[in-house]
Every structure is written in C-alpha cells, then in structure tokens.
Amino acid sequence: MTSISKLGIRRAIFAGALLLAAAAGSTPTLAEPAATTVVLVHGAFADGSSWAKVIPLLQKKGLHVVAVQNPLTSLADDVAATQRAIAEQKGPVVLVGHSWAGTVITQAGNDDHVKALVYVAAFSPGDGQSTSDLIKNYPTPPGLAHPQVDAAGFLTLSHDDIAKYFAPDVPKAESNLIAVTQGPVRGANFDEKVTTAAWKSKPSWAVVTENDQMIDPKLLADGAKAMKAHVTAIASSHVPMLSHPKEVTAVILEAVEAVK
C-alpha cells in the first residue's frame, strides 16, 4: 500500500472519530427531576420561627425548605401568602400546616404542585366549613378561654398563657420567645370558610397532640379520621415541632417518601 493510501485511511479514521464524538456530544441529557420542597406554614399566635427545630433536620436530608410568613389578617390573605410560596417551587411540594394553618393548607393545598398534606396539631375543615364550625362541637380548651383582643379585633395570648397552655413542655426561654414573636391573628379569620378541602384529593398525614390545651385532642383525632390520614399521636403540647421535633420531622419525611 502506498504512503498516499495509508494517509487517506488515517484521515478517514480520524474524520469518523470526530463524527462519533460530535454525535455523542449532541445526545440530549435528561434533566434531573426537581427536588421535593417542604413548605411550612405557621399558625396563630406564632410566626415562621416556630419551625426552627424542624428546618435543619429536613435540610440534613437534602430537602429544600420554605417557611411561610403568614399575615394572619384573613383566611384569603394567608392562603395567598402560602400560594405564592408554592408557586416559587419547581418540583413537588409537601405542604405542612400547624394549628390555624391547617385551615390554610386545606384551601391552599388544592394547587397542583402540592402532592401531600401534613397537619401538625392542626384544624382540618371540610368543604364549606370554617374553623369555628369545627370548634363549636367541642369544649373550649383552656388556652383559648381568655385571649387578649385589641381594638381592631386581633387576638394575642398573654406571656403566662403561652407558657401555661400553648407551650408548657418547652424551656421557659423558648416559651418567652414565642410570646414575644407571636403573630396577632384576626378573630374573624376563624369564621371564614374553606371552599374545597384539599385533603379530599391529596394524601394526608396528621400529628395528634395528646396533651394539647389549645385544640381539643379529640377534635384533632376526629379530624384525622375524617381525612383518613396517616396518624401519629404524640404526648405533646400544642407545639410538637418544638418539644418533639424529631418525631414531627419523621412524619414529614414519611410524606415526602410517599410522593416520590
């Protein structure tokens, strides 16, 4: 074979290799599915810091976490704030609500991005129900016997009632922080009705707090039963995310795993 022929073969092989490399480089890469986001929604007499012990535990598991700051000025306003947080997420959302925020996530959870709901010591009204509709069927809990009401109709709890009823199973420094940072809630919020209950179409989990003095534990248990929720009962006050953060985190992680 002549040197010219050998050179031609080498050039052909080289050109073929370039074409193969180019073809390989042009193969589209499938994008990784977006990670699940846990959206945490605080209740009345609280703010986003009430999730302070749960957030790092979720983040250690590689989850994206967002804590909503609800204005507590109306059900519609709180739902809108929660929906804005949901809309910012690229992947599936597990929506978690505490206390009053159970009513909020019951409405906001109808968003298509929301794949599961977690109720932490939380109300769970049905279609056309308000929080007040649920409460009226049960004895008034001691923590709600004497709320402080301002001229605009917003409710707060005294420092003593926070320590005695709202969060009696956390250190005094923590209950004091709750009292100082609590979000005043408009009393009329509790009369505002959910239109469509998301738990009717989404899988739900419920943390029932057996020592709760803000919501009757039987109300919580009955609500969980109505939702056909996965139930975890904890011997806790109204703030299990602060007094039992590992147990609450485990429930949230169970919901995350279920929707993967």
Phi and psi in degrees as GROMACS dihedral restraints (atoms count N, CA, C in turn):
[ dihedral_restraints ]
;  ai    aj    ak    al  type     phi  dphi    fc
    3     4     5     6     1   -73.6    20    10
    4     5     6     7     1   160.3    20    10
    6     7     8     9     1   -64.1    20    10
    7     8     9    10     1   -30.1    20    10
    9    10    11    12     1   -67.4    20    10
   10    11    12    13     1   -41.7    20    10
   12    13    14    15     1   -64.5    20    10
   13    14    15    16     1   -42.7    20    10
   15    16    17    18     1   -60.3    20    10
   16    17    18    19     1   -39.7    20    10
   18    19    20    21     1   -64.7    20    10
   19    20    21    22     1   -39.1    20    10
   21    22    23    24     1   -64.7    20    10
   22    23    24    25     1   -41.4    20    10
   24    25    26    27     1   -62.8    20    10
   25    26    27    28     1   -43.2    20    10
   27    28    29    30     1   -61.6    20    10
   28    29    30    31     1   -41.0    20    10
   30    31    32    33     1   -64.9    20    10
   31    32    33    34     1   -39.0    20    10
   33    34    35    36     1   -65.3    20    10
   34    35    36    37     1   -42.9    20    10
   36    37    38    39     1   -62.7    20    10
   37    38    39    40     1   -42.7    20    10
   39    40    41    42     1   -63.6    20    10
   40    41    42    43     1   -43.0    20    10
   42    43    44    45     1   -65.0    20    10
   43    44    45    46     1   -39.1    20    10
   45    46    47    48     1   -64.5    20    10
   46    47    48    49     1   -39.8    20    10
   48    49    50    51     1   -62.8    20    10
   49    50    51    52     1   -40.0    20    10
   51    52    53    54     1   -63.1    20    10
   52    53    54    55     1   -41.3    20    10
   54    55    56    57     1   -64.1    20    10
   55    56    57    58     1   -41.4    20    10
   57    58    59    60     1   -63.7    20    10
   58    59    60    61     1   -42.0    20    10
   60    61    62    63     1   -63.8    20    10
   61    62    63    64     1   -41.2    20    10
   63    64    65    66     1   -65.4    20    10
   64    65    66    67     1   -40.4    20    10
   66    67    68    69     1   -64.4    20    10
   67    68    69    70     1   -41.0    20    10
   69    70    71    72     1   -64.4    20    10
   70    71    72    73     1   -39.2    20    10
   72    73    74    75     1   -69.6    20    10
   73    74    75    76     1   -24.6    20    10
   75    76    77    78     1   -89.1    20    10
   76    77    78    79     1    -3.9    20    10
   78    79    80    81     1   -66.5    20    10
   79    80    81    82     1   123.9    20    10
   81    82    83    84     1   -65.0    20    10
   82    83    84    85     1   140.0    20    10
   84    85    86    87     1   -96.1    20    10
   85    86    87    88     1   127.8    20    10
   87    88    89    90     1   -70.1    20    10
   88    89    90    91     1   130.9    20    10
   90    91    92    93     1   -71.8    20    10
   91    92    93    94     1   144.1    20    10
   93    94    95    96     1   -65.4    20    10
   94    95    96    97     1   138.0    20    10
   96    97    98    99     1   -62.8    20    10
   97    98    99   100     1   144.1    20    10
   99   100   101   102     1   -63.1    20    10
  100   101   102   103     1   142.0    20    10
  102   103   104   105     1   -69.8    20    10
  103   104   105   106     1   154.5    20    10
  105   106   107   108     1   -70.6    20    10
  106   107   108   109     1   139.4    20    10
  108   109   110   111     1  -110.8    20    10
  109   110   111   112     1   135.9    20    10
  111   112   113   114     1   -99.7    20    10
  112   113   114   115     1   118.0    20    10
  114   115   116   117     1  -103.1    20    10
  115   116   117   118     1   118.5    20    10
  117   118   119   120     1  -102.0    20    10
  118   119   120   121     1   129.7    20    10
  120   121   122   123     1  -121.8    20    10
  121   122   123   124     1   121.2    20    10
  123   124   125   126     1   -80.6    20    10
  124   125   126   127     1   162.9    20    10
  126   127   128   129     1   -99.9    20    10
  127   128   129   130     1  -163.1    20    10
  129   130   131   132     1   -72.0    20    10
  130   131   132   133     1   155.8    20    10
  132   133   134   135     1    59.2    20    10
  133   134   135   136     1    32.3    20    10
  135   136   137   138     1  -154.9    20    10
  136   137   138   139     1   178.3    20    10
  138   139   140   141     1  -146.2    20    10
  139   140   141   142     1  -171.8    20    10
  141   142   143   144     1   -61.1    20    10
  142   143   144   145     1   -20.7    20    10
  144   145   146   147     1   -68.7    20    10
  145   146   147   148     1   -12.0    20    10
  147   148   149   150     1   -65.4    20    10
  148   149   150   151     1   -13.9    20    10
  150   151   152   153     1   -98.7    20    10
  151   152   153   154     1    13.2    20    10
  153   154   155   156     1   -58.4    20    10
  154   155   156   157     1   -31.3    20    10
  156   157   158   159     1   -87.4    20    10
  157   158   159   160     1   -23.5    20    10
  159   160   161   162     1   -83.5    20    10
  160   161   162   163     1   -36.4    20    10
  162   163   164   165     1   -54.3    20    10
  163   164   165   166     1   -52.8    20    10
  165   166   167   168     1   -64.8    20    10
  166   167   168   169     1   -30.3    20    10
  168   169   170   171     1   -67.6    20    10
  169   170   171   172     1   -38.1    20    10
  171   172   173   174     1   -70.3    20    10
  172   173   174   175     1   -40.5    20    10
  174   175   176   177     1   -64.8    20    10
  175   176   177   178     1   -33.7    20    10
  177   178   179   180     1   -63.0    20    10
  178   179   180   181     1   -22.5    20    10
  180   181   182   183     1   -89.0    20    10
  181   182   183   184     1     6.5    20    10
  183   184   185   186     1    83.3    20    10
  184   185   186   187     1    14.0    20    10
  186   187   188   189     1   -88.8    20    10
  187   188   189   190     1   147.1    20    10
  189   190   191   192     1   -83.7    20    10
  190   191   192   193     1   132.7    20    10
  192   193   194   195     1  -127.8    20    10
  193   194   195   196     1   135.5    20    10
  195   196   197   198     1  -130.3    20    10
  196   197   198   199     1   129.6    20    10
  198   199   200   201     1  -107.2    20    10
  199   200   201   202     1   118.3    20    10
  201   202   203   204     1   -75.5    20    10
  202   203   204   205     1   144.1    20    10
  204   205   206   207     1  -107.4    20    10
  205   206   207   208     1    97.2    20    10
  207   208   209   210     1   -77.4    20    10
  208   209   210   211     1   141.3    20    10
  210   211   212   213     1   -74.8    20    10
  211   212   213   214     1   -22.0    20    10
  213   214   215   216     1    62.3    20    10
  214   215   216   217     1    25.1    20    10
  216   217   218   219     1   -94.6    20    10
  217   218   219   220     1   -18.6    20    10
  219   220   221   222     1  -173.5    20    10
  220   221   222   223     1   163.0    20    10
  222   223   224   225     1   -61.4    20    10
  223   224   225   226     1   -43.6    20    10
  225   226   227   228     1   -61.5    20    10
  226   227   228   229     1   -40.6    20    10
  228   229   230   231     1   -66.6    20    10
  229   230   231   232     1   -42.1    20    10
  231   232   233   234     1   -68.5    20    10
  232   233   234   235     1   -38.3    20    10
  234   235   236   237     1   -63.6    20    10
  235   236   237   238     1   -41.9    20    10
  237   238   239   240     1   -63.1    20    10
  238   239   240   241     1   -42.4    20    10
  240   241   242   243     1   -62.5    20    10
  241   242   243   244     1   -40.4    20    10
  243   244   245   246     1   -68.5    20    10
  244   245   246   247     1   -41.2    20    10
  246   247   248   249     1   -64.5    20    10
  247   248   249   250     1   -35.1    20    10
  249   250   251   252     1   -63.1    20    10
  250   251   252   253     1   -41.2    20    10
  252   253   254   255     1   -64.8    20    10
  253   254   255   256     1   -41.5    20    10
  255   256   257   258     1   -63.1    20    10
  256   257   258   259     1   -42.4    20    10
  258   259   260   261     1   -63.6    20    10
  259   260   261   262     1   -23.6    20    10
  261   262   263   264     1   -78.3    20    10
  262   263   264   265     1   -12.0    20    10
  264   265   266   267     1   -90.1    20    10
  265   266   267   268     1   144.9    20    10
  267   268   269   270     1   -92.9    20    10
  268   269   270   271     1   -23.0    20    10
  270   271   272   273     1  -116.3    20    10
  271   272   273   274     1  -165.0    20    10
  273   274   275   276     1   -66.0    20    10
  274   275   276   277     1   152.2    20    10
  276   277   278   279     1  -122.1    20    10
  277   278   279   280     1   133.5    20    10
  279   280   281   282     1  -102.8    20    10
  280   281   282   283     1   119.2    20    10
  282   283   284   285     1  -101.7    20    10
  283   284   285   286     1   124.1    20    10
  285   286   287   288     1  -119.6    20    10
  286   287   288   289     1   129.1    20    10
  288   289   290   291     1  -128.1    20    10
  289   290   291   292     1   140.7    20    10
  291   292   293   294     1  -110.7    20    10
  292   293   294   295     1   133.5    20    10
  294   295   296   297     1    60.2    20    10
  295   296   297   298     1  -121.8    20    10
  297   298   299   300     1   -54.7    20    10
  298   299   300   301     1   -31.6    20    10
  300   301   302   303     1   -66.7    20    10
  301   302   303   304     1   -13.3    20    10
  303   304   305   306     1   -60.6    20    10
  304   305   306   307     1   -39.9    20    10
  306   307   308   309     1   -65.3    20    10
  307   308   309   310     1   -39.7    20    10
  309   310   311   312     1   -62.9    20    10
  310   311   312   313     1   -48.7    20    10
  312   313   314   315     1   -72.5    20    10
  313   314   315   316     1   -23.4    20    10
  315   316   317   318     1   -62.0    20    10
  316   317   318   319     1   -34.9    20    10
  318   319   320   321     1   -86.8    20    10
  319   320   321   322     1   -50.2    20    10
  321   322   323   324     1   -66.7    20    10
  322   323   324   325     1   -24.0    20    10
  324   325   326   327     1   -70.0    20    10
  325   326   327   328     1    -4.1    20    10
  327   328   329   330     1   -72.9    20    10
  328   329   330   331     1   -10.7    20    10
  330   331   332   333     1   -58.5    20    10
  331   332   333   334     1   138.9    20    10
  333   334   335   336     1   -62.2    20    10
  334   335   336   337     1   -25.8    20    10
  336   337   338   339     1   -70.5    20    10
  337   338   339   340     1   -23.1    20    10
  339   340   341   342     1   -80.1    20    10
  340   341   342   343     1   121.6    20    10
  342   343   344   345     1  -106.9    20    10
  343   344   345   346     1   -17.2    20    10
  345   346   347   348     1  -157.1    20    10
  346   347   348   349     1   154.5    20    10
  348   349   350   351     1  -121.6    20    10
  349   350   351   352     1   139.5    20    10
  351   352   353   354     1  -126.1    20    10
  352   353   354   355     1   121.4    20    10
  354   355   356   357     1  -103.7    20    10
  355   356   357   358     1   116.1    20    10
  357   358   359   360     1  -109.0    20    10
  358   359   360   361     1   105.3    20    10
  360   361   362   363     1    46.2    20    10
  361   362   363   364     1    51.4    20    10
  363   364   365   366     1  -128.2    20    10
  364   365   366   367     1   150.9    20    10
  366   367   368   369     1   -70.1    20    10
  367   368   369   370     1   150.0    20    10
  369   370   371   372     1  -142.5    20    10
  370   371   372   373     1    71.0    20    10
  372   373   374   375     1   -65.9    20    10
  373   374   375   376     1   157.2    20    10
  375   376   377   378     1   -95.4    20    10
  376   377   378   379     1  -172.3    20    10
  378   379   380   381     1   -55.4    20    10
  379   380   381   382     1   129.5    20    10
  381   382   383   384     1    71.7    20    10
  382   383   384   385     1    11.3    20    10
  384   385   386   387     1  -103.9    20    10
  385   386   387   388     1   150.7    20    10
  387   388   389   390     1  -106.1    20    10
  388   389   390   391     1   170.9    20    10
  390   391   392   393     1   -62.9    20    10
  391   392   393   394     1   -40.0    20    10
  393   394   395   396     1   -61.0    20    10
  394   395   396   397     1   -34.6    20    10
  396   397   398   399     1   -61.1    20    10
  397   398   399   400     1   -33.1    20    10
  399   400   401   402     1   -76.5    20    10
  400   401   402   403     1   -45.5    20    10
  402   403   404   405     1   -63.3    20    10
  403   404   405   406     1   -36.4    20    10
  405   406   407   408     1   -63.1    20    10
  406   407   408   409     1   -18.4    20    10
  408   409   410   411     1   -89.2    20    10
  409   410   411   412     1     3.6    20    10
  411   412   413   414     1  -134.0    20    10
  412   413   414   415     1   159.2    20    10
  414   415   416   417     1   -61.5    20    10
  415   416   417   418     1   147.6    20    10
  417   418   419   420     1   -67.0    20    10
  418   419   420   421     1   122.0    20    10
  420   421   422   423     1   -68.6    20    10
  421   422   423   424     1   151.7    20    10
  423   424   425   426     1   -59.2    20    10
  424   425   426   427     1   -30.6    20    10
  426   427   428   429     1   -69.9    20    10
  427   428   429   430     1   -16.2    20    10
  429   430   431   432     1  -108.9    20    10
  430   431   432   433     1    11.0    20    10
  432   433   434   435     1   -71.7    20    10
  433   434   435   436     1   -32.1    20    10
  435   436   437   438     1  -138.7    20    10
  436   437   438   439     1    60.1    20    10
  438   439   440   441     1   -69.2    20    10
  439   440   441   442     1   153.0    20    10
  441   442   443   444     1   -88.6    20    10
  442   443   444   445     1   130.7    20    10
  444   445   446   447     1  -119.6    20    10
  445   446   447   448     1   126.0    20    10
  447   448   449   450     1   -90.5    20    10
  448   449   450   451     1  -179.2    20    10
  450   451   452   453     1   -64.0    20    10
  451   452   453   454     1   -24.0    20    10
  453   454   455   456     1   -91.9    20    10
  454   455   456   457     1     1.6    20    10
  456   457   458   459     1    85.9    20    10
  457   458   459   460     1    18.3    20    10
  459   460   461   462     1   -93.6    20    10
  460   461   462   463     1   140.8    20    10
  462   463   464   465     1  -103.4    20    10
  463   464   465   466     1   141.3    20    10
  465   466   467   468     1  -136.8    20    10
  466   467   468   469     1   168.6    20    10
  468   469   470   471     1  -112.9    20    10
  469   470   471   472     1   145.4    20    10
  471   472   473   474     1   -67.8    20    10
  472   473   474   475     1   160.2    20    10
  474   475   476   477     1   -58.8    20    10
  475   476   477   478     1   -39.6    20    10
  477   478   479   480     1   -64.2    20    10
  478   479   480   481     1   -41.8    20    10
  480   481   482   483     1   -70.3    20    10
  481   482   483   484     1   -32.9    20    10
  483   484   485   486     1   -60.4    20    10
  484   485   486   487     1   -47.4    20    10
  486   487   488   489     1   -70.0    20    10
  487   488   489   490     1   -35.6    20    10
  489   490   491   492     1   -85.4    20    10
  490   491   492   493     1   -37.3    20    10
  492   493   494   495     1  -117.2    20    10
  493   494   495   496     1   -41.5    20    10
  495   496   497   498     1   -75.9    20    10
  496   497   498   499     1   -46.9    20    10
  498   499   500   501     1  -141.5    20    10
  499   500   501   502     1    60.2    20    10
  501   502   503   504     1   -75.1    20    10
  502   503   504   505     1   -12.6    20    10
  504   505   506   507     1  -107.3    20    10
  505   506   507   508     1    25.1    20    10
  507   508   509   510     1  -121.8    20    10
  508   509   510   511     1   159.7    20    10
  510   511   512   513     1   -57.3    20    10
  511   512   513   514     1   152.2    20    10
  513   514   515   516     1   -55.2    20    10
  514   515   516   517     1   -39.1    20    10
  516   517   518   519     1   -61.4    20    10
  517   518   519   520     1   -35.8    20    10
  519   520   521   522     1   -73.5    20    10
  520   521   522   523     1   -42.0    20    10
  522   523   524   525     1   -66.5    20    10
  523   524   525   526     1   -32.2    20    10
  525   526   527   528     1   -65.8    20    10
  526   527   528   529     1   -40.3    20    10
  528   529   530   531     1   -63.4    20    10
  529   530   531   532     1   -41.0    20    10
  531   532   533   534     1   -59.7    20    10
  532   533   534   535     1   -44.9    20    10
  534   535   536   537     1   -62.3    20    10
  535   536   537   538     1   -40.7    20    10
  537   538   539   540     1   -71.9    20    10
  538   539   540   541     1   -36.9    20    10
  540   541   542   543     1   -97.9    20    10
  541   542   543   544     1     1.6    20    10
  543   544   545   546     1   -57.2    20    10
  544   545   546   547     1   142.4    20    10
  546   547   548   549     1   -90.4    20    10
  547   548   549   550     1   119.3    20    10
  549   550   551   552     1   -61.0    20    10
  550   551   552   553     1   136.8    20    10
  552   553   554   555     1  -113.5    20    10
  553   554   555   556     1   135.0    20    10
  555   556   557   558     1   -67.3    20    10
  556   557   558   559     1   123.3    20    10
  558   559   560   561     1   -59.1    20    10
  559   560   561   562     1   -33.9    20    10
  561   562   563   564     1   -67.8    20    10
  562   563   564   565     1   -15.0    20    10
  564   565   566   567     1   -54.1    20    10
  565   566   567   568     1   -38.1    20    10
  567   568   569   570     1   -70.4    20    10
  568   569   570   571     1   -12.7    20    10
  570   571   572   573     1   -95.5    20    10
  571   572   573   574     1    -4.7    20    10
  573   574   575   576     1   -84.9    20    10
  574   575   576   577     1   136.7    20    10
  576   577   578   579     1   -98.5    20    10
  577   578   579   580     1   143.6    20    10
  579   580   581   582     1   -73.6    20    10
  580   581   582   583     1   140.8    20    10
  582   583   584   585     1   -85.5    20    10
  583   584   585   586     1   -56.8    20    10
  585   586   587   588     1  -128.1    20    10
  586   587   588   589     1   124.4    20    10
  588   589   590   591     1   -80.4    20    10
  589   590   591   592     1   117.1    20    10
  591   592   593   594     1   -63.7    20    10
  592   593   594   595     1   -28.2    20    10
  594   595   596   597     1   -66.1    20    10
  595   596   597   598     1   -13.5    20    10
  597   598   599   600     1   -72.7    20    10
  598   599   600   601     1   -20.2    20    10
  600   601   602   603     1  -124.2    20    10
  601   602   603   604     1    -2.1    20    10
  603   604   605   606     1  -123.5    20    10
  604   605   606   607     1   143.9    20    10
  606   607   608   609     1   -63.6    20    10
  607   608   609   610     1   141.4    20    10
  609   610   611   612     1  -131.2    20    10
  610   611   612   613     1   149.3    20    10
  612   613   614   615     1  -124.1    20    10
  613   614   615   616     1   148.2    20    10
  615   616   617   618     1  -138.0    20    10
  616   617   618   619     1   131.8    20    10
  618   619   620   621     1   -99.6    20    10
  619   620   621   622     1   115.1    20    10
  621   622   623   624     1   -99.1    20    10
  622   623   624   625     1   119.8    20    10
  624   625   626   627     1   -94.0    20    10
  625   626   627   628     1   110.7    20    10
  627   628   629   630     1   -73.0    20    10
  628   629   630   631     1   -22.9    20    10
  630   631   632   633     1  -107.6    20    10
  631   632   633   634     1    22.5    20    10
  633   634   635   636     1   -67.4    20    10
  634   635   636   637     1   131.8    20    10
  636   637   638   639     1  -115.4    20    10
  637   638   639   640     1    11.1    20    10
  639   640   641   642     1  -109.4    20    10
  640   641   642   643     1   -33.9    20    10
  642   643   644   645     1  -129.8    20    10
  643   644   645   646     1   132.1    20    10
  645   646   647   648     1   -56.8    20    10
  646   647   648   649     1   124.5    20    10
  648   649   650   651     1   -56.0    20    10
  649   650   651   652     1   -31.0    20    10
  651   652   653   654     1   -68.0    20    10
  652   653   654   655     1   -35.9    20    10
  654   655   656   657     1   -60.1    20    10
  655   656   657   658     1   -44.2    20    10
  657   658   659   660     1   -63.2    20    10
  658   659   660   661     1   -44.0    20    10
  660   661   662   663     1   -66.4    20    10
  661   662   663   664     1   -41.4    20    10
  663   664   665   666     1   -65.7    20    10
  664   665   666   667     1   -38.8    20    10
  666   667   668   669     1   -64.0    20    10
  667   668   669   670     1   -42.3    20    10
  669   670   671   672     1   -63.1    20    10
  670   671   672   673     1   -38.7    20    10
  672   673   674   675     1   -65.3    20    10
  673   674   675   676     1   -42.6    20    10
  675   676   677   678     1   -62.0    20    10
  676   677   678   679     1   -35.6    20    10
  678   679   680   681     1   -78.2    20    10
  679   680   681   682     1   -13.1    20    10
  681   682   683   684     1    57.4    20    10
  682   683   684   685     1    42.4    20    10
  684   685   686   687     1   -79.8    20    10
  685   686   687   688     1   159.2    20    10
  687   688   689   690     1   -77.7    20    10
  688   689   690   691     1   117.7    20    10
  690   691   692   693     1  -105.8    20    10
  691   692   693   694     1   135.0    20    10
  693   694   695   696     1  -124.6    20    10
  694   695   696   697     1   119.3    20    10
  696   697   698   699     1   -95.8    20    10
  697   698   699   700     1   133.7    20    10
  699   700   701   702     1  -128.8    20    10
  700   701   702   703     1   134.8    20    10
  702   703   704   705     1   -76.6    20    10
  703   704   705   706     1    78.0    20    10
  705   706   707   708     1  -137.4    20    10
  706   707   708   709     1   162.8    20    10
  708   709   710   711     1   -74.9    20    10
  709   710   711   712     1  -163.5    20    10
  711   712   713   714     1   -72.2    20    10
  712   713   714   715     1    -9.1    20    10
  714   715   716   717     1  -119.9    20    10
  715   716   717   718     1    64.0    20    10
  717   718   719   720     1   -64.5    20    10
  718   719   720   721     1   -24.4    20    10
  720   721   722   723     1   -68.1    20    10
  721   722   723   724     1   -17.0    20    10
  723   724   725   726     1  -102.3    20    10
  724   725   726   727     1   -36.5    20    10
  726   727   728   729     1   -90.2    20    10
  727   728   729   730     1   -24.6    20    10
  729   730   731   732     1  -138.3    20    10
  730   731   732   733     1    59.4    20    10
  732   733   734   735     1   -62.6    20    10
  733   734   735   736     1   -34.2    20    10
  735   736   737   738     1   -66.4    20    10
  736   737   738   739     1   -40.9    20    10
  738   739   740   741     1   -66.9    20    10
  739   740   741   742     1   -41.5    20    10
  741   742   743   744     1   -66.1    20    10
  742   743   744   745     1   -42.1    20    10
  744   745   746   747     1   -60.6    20    10
  745   746   747   748     1   -40.0    20    10
  747   748   749   750     1   -61.0    20    10
  748   749   750   751     1   -37.8    20    10
  750   751   752   753     1   -66.5    20    10
  751   752   753   754     1   -43.9    20    10
  753   754   755   756     1   -62.5    20    10
  754   755   756   757     1   -42.7    20    10
  756   757   758   759     1   -64.0    20    10
  757   758   759   760     1   -34.5    20    10
  759   760   761   762     1   -61.9    20    10
  760   761   762   763     1   -41.8    20    10
  762   763   764   765     1   -65.5    20    10
  763   764   765   766     1   -41.2    20    10
  765   766   767   768     1   -60.7    20    10
  766   767   768   769     1   -46.3    20    10
  768   769   770   771     1   -63.3    20    10
  769   770   771   772     1   -36.0    20    10
  771   772   773   774     1   -68.4    20    10
  772   773   774   775     1   -24.8    20    10
  774   775   776   777     1  -103.7    20    10
  775   776   777   778     1     5.9    20    10
